[in-house]
Amino acid sequence: MMRSCTAALRTLRVLRCRLEGAFPAARHPVLARRWFSTEKVIPKDQALPNPSWSKDLRLLFDQFMKKCEDGSWERLPSYKNSKLVKEQLSQAQLFTRGYEDGLGFEYVMFYNDDEKRTVCLFQGGPYLQGVPGFLHGGAIATMIDATVGVCAAIPGGIVMTANLNINFKRPIPLCSVVVINSQLDKIEGRKLFLSCDVRSGVDEKILYSEATSLFIKLDPEKSLT
Ligand SMILES: CCCCCCCCCCCC(=O)SCCNC(=O)CCNC(=O)[C@H](O)C(C)(C)COP(=O)(O)OP(=O)(O)OC[C@H]1O[C@@H](n2cnc3c(N)ncnc32)[C@H](O)[C@@H]1OP(=O)(O)O
């Protein structure tokens, strides 16, 4: 027993050295823990307040949680790793959840099934800077895509963005809170048409961006590649 354990550990060490040679990133302590730990990982719901959330984000979160009480809205949980990919086999992570708390995308989404609407409360952190002091347009586009994507995926199933059209009207200050409000406008066969706007959090007075998008429900008969 003792000998087989020692042999297994040696094999693990050899594999680890080879892996570190091939992928220097494997030396990174967080990745190393994720790849080599045998502990069962309990996924953390990232769409809940953490200490990096500003007063405004907390306030809006509390307001929407109140709206959930009668069942008209529901908070959507969100995880770093897809349940579709076995964690031990992949280091894949949801793009928007790859940063430490407060540095990148802090957000929570709420869904209203009767109205086919998704609202995302979003605070873009300092690593998402574009023009100094403001959010990068790609980060805004990412959150718009994610919000309309969820709005399309809940009724539509497995969908992908075919078209995303954004008008950036005002720059969004870094670390401020915005509300991304999206709705499903129309379904035609496999095509889902959505629209969305991005406004300043709490007062919603400033219209930062507007977008329309087309999502396509994947055809199970067609290969993606
Ligand atoms: C809760 C869970 C959370 C989970 C939700 C997580 C949310 C995350 C959101 C992120 C989403 C992404 O970033 S997705 C990643 C970015 N997107 C992609 O990589 C997609 C790349 N494109 C493709 O793979 C493909 O083009 C597809 C799958 C979109 C469509 O291909 P297809 O299935 O073969 O469909 P196809 O026959 O070409 O088109 C079907 C119909 O749509 C029309 N159509 C197709 N593309 C377009 C287009 N760009 N503009 C106009 N119309 C178009 C066609 O004319 C046709 O109309 P008609 O003749 O029928 O009238």
The ligand as an SDF file (V2000), in Angstrom:
LIG
                    3D

 61 63  0  0  0  0  0  0  0  0999 V2000
  -28.5860   30.6540  -18.6490 C   0  0  0  0  0  0  0  0  0  0  0  0
  -27.4940   30.2200  -19.5230 C   0  0  0  0  0  0  0  0  0  0  0  0
  -26.4980   31.2650  -19.7840 C   0  0  0  0  0  0  0  0  0  0  0  0
  -25.5850   31.0180  -20.8890 C   0  0  0  0  0  0  0  0  0  0  0  0
  -25.4850   32.2040  -21.7730 C   0  0  0  0  0  0  0  0  0  0  0  0
  -24.1380   32.7570  -21.8330 C   0  0  0  0  0  0  0  0  0  0  0  0
  -24.1640   34.0550  -22.5250 C   0  0  0  0  0  0  0  0  0  0  0  0
  -22.8890   34.3800  -23.1030 C   0  0  0  0  0  0  0  0  0  0  0  0
  -23.1060   35.1160  -24.3620 C   0  0  0  0  0  0  0  0  0  0  0  0
  -21.9060   35.0530  -25.2010 C   0  0  0  0  0  0  0  0  0  0  0  0
  -22.3350   34.6690  -26.5720 C   0  0  0  0  0  0  0  0  0  0  0  0
  -21.1650   34.6640  -27.4940 C   0  0  0  0  0  0  0  0  0  0  0  0
  -20.2290   35.3700  -27.3060 O   0  0  0  0  0  0  0  0  0  0  0  0
  -21.2300   33.6350  -28.7970 S   0  0  0  0  0  0  0  0  0  0  0  0
  -19.6540   33.8570  -29.5390 C   0  0  0  0  0  0  0  0  0  0  0  0
  -19.6830   34.8130  -30.7070 C   0  0  0  0  0  0  0  0  0  0  0  0
  -20.4660   34.2170  -31.8090 N   0  0  0  0  0  0  0  0  0  0  0  0
  -19.9660   33.2650  -32.5740 C   0  0  0  0  0  0  0  0  0  0  0  0
  -18.8280   32.8550  -32.4800 O   0  0  0  0  0  0  0  0  0  0  0  0
  -20.9280   32.7500  -33.6340 C   0  0  0  0  0  0  0  0  0  0  0  0
  -20.2380   32.4620  -34.9500 C   0  0  0  0  0  0  0  0  0  0  0  0
  -21.2630   32.1960  -35.9800 N   0  0  0  0  0  0  0  0  0  0  0  0
  -21.7540   30.9560  -36.1330 C   0  0  0  0  0  0  0  0  0  0  0  0
  -21.2640   29.9540  -35.5460 O   0  0  0  0  0  0  0  0  0  0  0  0
  -22.9010   30.8120  -37.0590 C   0  0  0  0  0  0  0  0  0  0  0  0
  -22.9410   31.8770  -37.9850 O   0  0  0  0  0  0  0  0  0  0  0  0
  -24.2490   30.7470  -36.3080 C   0  0  0  0  0  0  0  0  0  0  0  0
  -24.2490   29.5530  -35.3260 C   0  0  0  0  0  0  0  0  0  0  0  0
  -24.5010   32.0410  -35.4830 C   0  0  0  0  0  0  0  0  0  0  0  0
  -25.3690   30.6170  -37.3200 C   0  0  0  0  0  0  0  0  0  0  0  0
  -25.0550   29.5340  -38.1560 O   0  0  0  0  0  0  0  0  0  0  0  0
  -26.1540   28.5290  -38.6550 P   0  0  0  0  0  0  0  0  0  0  0  0
  -26.7670   27.7860  -37.5190 O   0  0  0  0  0  0  0  0  0  0  0  0
  -25.5270   27.7270  -39.7520 O   0  0  0  0  0  0  0  0  0  0  0  0
  -27.3010   29.4580  -39.2200 O   0  0  0  0  0  0  0  0  0  0  0  0
  -27.5050   30.0220  -40.6880 P   0  0  0  0  0  0  0  0  0  0  0  0
  -28.2220   28.9580  -41.4640 O   0  0  0  0  0  0  0  0  0  0  0  0
  -26.2600   30.5960  -41.2480 O   0  0  0  0  0  0  0  0  0  0  0  0
  -28.4810   31.2210  -40.3790 O   0  0  0  0  0  0  0  0  0  0  0  0
  -29.7670   31.0080  -39.8250 C   0  0  0  0  0  0  0  0  0  0  0  0
  -30.5770   32.2450  -40.1600 C   0  0  0  0  0  0  0  0  0  0  0  0
  -29.9850   33.3880  -39.5060 O   0  0  0  0  0  0  0  0  0  0  0  0
  -29.5630   34.3560  -40.4930 C   0  0  0  0  0  0  0  0  0  0  0  0
  -28.2850   34.9040  -40.0580 N   0  0  0  0  0  0  0  0  0  0  0  0
  -27.1850   34.2410  -39.6460 C   0  0  0  0  0  0  0  0  0  0  0  0
  -26.2110   35.0670  -39.3020 N   0  0  0  0  0  0  0  0  0  0  0  0
  -26.7000   36.3120  -39.5040 C   0  0  0  0  0  0  0  0  0  0  0  0
  -26.1650   37.6210  -39.3210 C   0  0  0  0  0  0  0  0  0  0  0  0
  -24.9300   37.8230  -38.8530 N   0  0  0  0  0  0  0  0  0  0  0  0
  -26.9680   38.6740  -39.6040 N   0  0  0  0  0  0  0  0  0  0  0  0
  -28.2350   38.4980  -40.0720 C   0  0  0  0  0  0  0  0  0  0  0  0
  -28.7840   37.2820  -40.2600 N   0  0  0  0  0  0  0  0  0  0  0  0
  -28.0360   36.2110  -39.9890 C   0  0  0  0  0  0  0  0  0  0  0  0
  -29.4480   33.5740  -41.8020 C   0  0  0  0  0  0  0  0  0  0  0  0
  -29.6400   34.4180  -42.9100 O   0  0  0  0  0  0  0  0  0  0  0  0
  -30.5880   32.5810  -41.6480 C   0  0  0  0  0  0  0  0  0  0  0  0
  -31.8050   33.2440  -41.9080 O   0  0  0  0  0  0  0  0  0  0  0  0
  -33.0590   32.5520  -42.6510 P   0  0  0  0  0  0  0  0  0  0  0  0
  -32.5460   32.1400  -43.9980 O   0  0  0  0  0  0  0  0  0  0  0  0
  -33.4160   31.3530  -41.7970 O   0  0  0  0  0  0  0  0  0  0  0  0
  -34.1100   33.5950  -42.6830 O   0  0  0  0  0  0  0  0  0  0  0  0
  1  2  1  0
  2  3  1  0
  3  4  1  0
  4  5  1  0
  5  6  1  0
  6  7  1  0
  7  8  1  0
  8  9  1  0
  9 10  1  0
 10 11  1  0
 11 12  1  0
 12 13  2  0
 12 14  1  0
 14 15  1  0
 15 16  1  0
 16 17  1  0
 17 18  1  0
 18 19  2  0
 18 20  1  0
 20 21  1  0
 21 22  1  0
 22 23  1  0
 23 24  2  0
 23 25  1  0
 25 26  1  0
 25 27  1  0
 27 28  1  0
 27 29  1  0
 27 30  1  0
 30 31  1  0
 31 32  1  0
 32 33  2  0
 32 34  1  0
 32 35  1  0
 35 36  1  0
 36 37  2  0
 36 38  1  0
 36 39  1  0
 39 40  1  0
 40 41  1  0
 41 42  1  0
 41 56  1  0
 42 43  1  0
 43 44  1  0
 43 54  1  0
 44 45  1  0
 44 53  1  0
 45 46  2  0
 46 47  1  0
 47 48  1  0
 47 53  2  0
 48 49  1  0
 48 50  2  0
 50 51  1  0
 51 52  2  0
 52 53  1  0
 54 55  1  0
 54 56  1  0
 56 57  1  0
 57 58  1  0
 58 59  2  0
 58 60  1  0
 58 61  1  0
M  END
$$$$
